[in-house]
Amino acid sequence: MKHLPFRSAAMAGLVLLKANVLSLSDISLRLEELLCA
């Protein structure tokens, strides 16, 4: 059994998750700016 494919898939998932969280926080920050402006 090789765990490399699973590991690379998990790493890719983590990277995607981080990117999604960053974009979500960026969007919420811009929404706050729009609401406060």
C-alpha positions in Angstrom: 0.0 0.0 0.0 1.3 3.4 -1.0 0.1 6.5 0.8 1.7 9.0 -1.6 -1.4 9.5 -3.8 -3.6 10.0 -0.7 -1.0 12.4 0.8 -0.7 14.5 -2.4 -4.5 14.6 -2.6 -4.8 15.7 1.0 -2.2 18.4 0.5 -4.1 19.7 -2.6 -7.3 19.7 -0.5 -5.5 21.7 2.2 -4.2 24.2 -0.3 -7.7 24.6 -1.8 -9.2 25.0 1.6 -6.7 27.7 2.5 -7.4 29.5 -0.7 -11.2 29.3 -0.1 -10.8 30.6 3.4 -8.6 33.5 2.3 -11.0 34.5 -0.5 -14.0 34.2 1.9 -12.3 36.5 4.4 -11.4 38.9 1.7 -15.0 39.0 0.4 -16.4 39.5 3.9 -13.9 42.3 4.5 -14.9 44.0 1.2 -18.6 43.6 2.2 -17.9 45.2 5.5 -16.2 48.1 3.8 -19.2 48.5 1.4 -21.7 48.4 4.3 -19.7 50.9 6.5 -19.0 53.3 3.6 
